[in-house]
Amino acid sequence: MTVLVLGSANADLVVSVPRRPAGGETVLGGDTVVLPGGKGANTAVAAARLGAPVAFVGAVGGDQYGELLLESLSSSGVRTGFVRRSSRPTGLAYITVTPDGENSIVVAPGANSDLGVSDVDALSWDDVSVLVCSLEVPVPTVAHAVRVAASHGVRPVLNLSPVVEVPARTLALLDPLIVNEHEAASLAASFDGLLALGPKSAVVTLGARGAAVVTPSGVVEVGAPEVSVVDTTGAGDAFAGALASALSAGSSLPEAAGFAARVAALSVTSPGAQPSYPTLDEVRRTG
């Protein structure tokens, strides 16, 4: 069954820095590297590299960055027939990476802001089993996609990053809501408190510690393998794509989260987002 991903597509402009600059300070960095990224496109590529049939719903400009993203999606096996060509420039993410592999990001949405309700209404839901949405695109478009997906019996998943206000009726359809531990803390006093917001289930990513799966039955934590961190850019998107891939194949939510934690861990051992995502064979070789 197909995984349908709706979200942003950005070109990542990545520069390594010895440390992040303070206000008004200039810090010299390394050479700029241009890589395909964006939370939605990253999620789609991660799922496709794991063998899931994937289609992506997004928007890019008619510039070189748009071509870069379409090529990365297509070469990873993602269907791009639902990608809108916008008159606005392709979204850009300006990323600094420090020696410990941590990153800070500023996003200029560009064409992503053009993704609208009409793009959702043009979709075919035949054989779709899981819809994964992320932000960096208009919230009304995401809310509409979740509602339409649920009406077709498709399992809606939302990676709520960055945290913005989402309608309660949208949250009530999610199975699961995905947040990282910092986002979870901004939303609820405890992990199980996330369900009070309305979703049927939630998954909290915990970085090197794995993830916590939150259902009405309680909280279950799944671990992640120890790895040498090179670059954490796109790790959360790798997790979301792997989770959707496993859910579409029939895995339970805890099983899918455990698999996703392994995929996310492998992704941080290489630079960049999409170029770092492992294939299913590579995941299996790690045990």
N, C-alpha and C positions, 0 to 999 in steps of 0.2 A: 504493500500500500504506500501511496505517495506522501511525502512530507512537504507541506506547503509553507514557505517562509516568507513573511512580510516584514520589511524593515528597511534600514538604511544601507546605502552603498557609498563608501567614501574611499578616496585615495589617501593612504597614510603617508605623511611626510615625516620621516623618523630621523631624529638626530640624537646621538649619544652625547651625554654631558657628564662631567665629573661630579656635579651637584646641581640642584635646581637653583636658579637665580632668585635672590630676594627682590623685593620691590625696588625698581629703579636701577637694578644691577644688571650688567652684561656678563655672561659667561660664554667662553669659547667652547664650541662642541666639535664633533667630528663631521664628516661629510654627510649630507642629507641623502637618505635612501627613500625611494618612492615605492610603496608596496600597496597591493590591493587590500582594502579593509572595509569597515562599516559593520555595525553590529548585525544587520540583517544578512548582508552578503557573507560575512564570516560564518554565521550560523549555517547558512545554506551549504557553503563549501565543506564545513566540518562534517555535516550529515552525509553529503554526497561521497566524500572520501571514505566513509565507513560503509559504503555500499547501498545506502538508501536511495530510492528514486526521489529526486528533489526538484521542485519548481520554485523559482524566486519571483516575488512581486516587489518591485522597487522602481526607482527613477534615477537616471543619470543624464548628464549633459551631453552635447554633441562635441565634446573636446577629447583630448588625448587621455585624460583620466577616465572618462567614460569607456573608451575603448579598452583601456587596461583592465577595468573591472569586468566588462563583458567577456573578455578573453579568459580571465581567471575563473569566472563562473563556468563558462562553457567547457574549458579544458578540465575542470574538476567533475564534469558530468551533470552540472546543474542546468535545467531547462530555463531559458531566458525569454520565452515568448511573451511573458507578462511584464517585462521591464519597459517602463515609459521612457521615451526620449524627451527631455525637457529643454526649453530655451534657456533655462538657468544653468549656471556652471555645475559640474559634478561636485558633490560634497567633498570636503577636505577635512582631514584630522591632522592637527599639528601635535606631534608626539615627542616628548623628551624621555630618554631612558637613562637611568643612573647605573653605576657599576653593579649594584645589587640586583639589577633586573627589573626594578620597579619603574613604573611609568606615570607621567602626567599628561593629560590630553585636553586640547581645545578643539571643538568641532565647529566647522562652518557648514551648516546643513545643505545650502544650495538647492540642487534639484530634489533632494529628499523632501523638501517642504511642499513639492507639487503633488506628492502621492495622495490621491483623494478617494472618496467614496465610490466614484465611478470606476476606478481601477478595480475595486473589490467586486462591484456588480458585474464586471466583465469576466470574472473568473468562472472556470468549470470546477465543480467539486467532485466529479466522478473519480472514484478510487482514492480520494484523499482521506487519510486516517488521522493525521495530526496537523494542526496549524500552529506554527510558532511565530509569535510577534515580538518585536523589540521596539524601543522608542527611538528617538532621533528622527521620527516621522510624525506627522500630525496625530494627536490622540484621537480625534473623532474618526479618523480612518481606521485606526487600530480597534477602537470600540465597535465600529460597524463590522469589521472583519470577524471579530470574536463572536458577535451575535449571529451573523450569517453562518459561520462555521458550525456553531452549536445547533442551529436550526437544521443543518444537513447531517447531524450526527457525527460531526468531526470533533475530535478532542482539542480544545483550545489551550495553548500554553503561552504565557507571557513572561518574558524576561524584563522585569521592571527596572530598567537601567537606561538612562538616569531616572531617579525617582521623581515622578510627577503625579499630579492628581488624576486618578482614573475613576470613571463612574462606578458607583457601587454595583449597578446591574451588570457591568462588565466583569468586575472582580468575582461576582457570584458564579460566573460560568467557567472560571479558570480551573484547570486540573492538570498541572499545578501552576501556581505563581512561583517564579524563580527570582530570588534576590540574593545578594551577597550579605555577609554578616553585618556590614556597616549599614547597608540599606535596610536590613531587617531591624536593626536597633533604632533606626529613625521612624519605623512604622509601628513597632509594638515593643512592649516591655520584655517579652519572652518569645521564643520561637513558636510555641503553641498559641500565643496570642495573635499570630498572623492569621489564623483561621477566623478570628473574630472580625476581620476585615471583609470576609465573605467568600474567599476561594474554597473550593472543595479540598484542595491540598496545597502544600507549599514545599519548596526545596530551597534551603539556604546553603549557598556555597561557602566553604570555610577555608579556601586557599589550600595550603599544604596539608591541612587536616582532613580534607575530603568534603563531605556535605552532610547536612541534616535533612531528613525527610519528615515532613510534618503532615500527619493525617488525623482524623478524629480518634484514631486508636492510640495516638501518642507520637513521640519523636524518636526516630531511629537514625543513628549516625553511621555513615559509611566512610571508610578510610581512603587514602590515596597513597600511591607508592612514593618513596623518597627519591627525589631527583635533584640534579644540579641545575639551578635556575639561571637561565641566560636572559630571557625577556618574557615578562608576564602579559604583554600586549595580546589581547584577544583570547585569553584563557577562559574567561566567562562565556564568551561566544562559542568556543569549542565545547564547553560543558553543555550549553543549551542545544547545540546541534547533535551532540552524541546522545543526549537524553531523548530528544525527539526521534532519532534513528532507532534507539532501543525500544521506545514505546510503540513505534509503528510496527516493529517486528514482534510485538506481543509480550515484551518484558513487563514485570510488575514495576511500580514506581521505585521501590528500593533497589531492585536489580538494575534498573535503568540509571539511577543516580550513582551507583557504585561503578558502573561501566563509564559513565560520563566523567567521574572523578579521575579515573585512570587516563582517559583521553586528554583531559585538561592538563594533567600533570605532564604528560608527554609533550604537550604543545609548548610548555615554557622552557623546554630544553633546546629550542632553536629560536633564532631571531624572527621577528615579524609575527603577523597574525596568520593569514591564510597559508603562506608558505610553510608554516610550522606544523600544520595539522596532520596527524598520522592517518595512514590507511588502516583498514581492519586487520590486515596481516601484521602490520607493525605493532598494533595493540596486542594481538594474540601472542606475539613473540616476547612481550614483556611479562607474560604470565597473568 
